[in-house]
């Protein structure tokens, strides 16, 4: 986690008070949730693997065949 000074929030239309409150909420969120979402944490989501694409392709192919058969039989 980088300090807020290194990653300033630059959103047009925010007052100084709103910007400071937003920075505080971001820092709080990072402090509470970053360890669980970092690699190896309980909330970590791994990259999509080749097997995931193959699985999705097979399922979509089966649905496509079902739709084609359903249209031809009606």
ABEGO torsion letter per residue (X at the ends): XBBAAABBBBBBGBBAAAAAAAAAAAAAAAAAAAAAABBGBAABBBBBBAAAAAAAAAAAAAAAAAAAAAAAAX
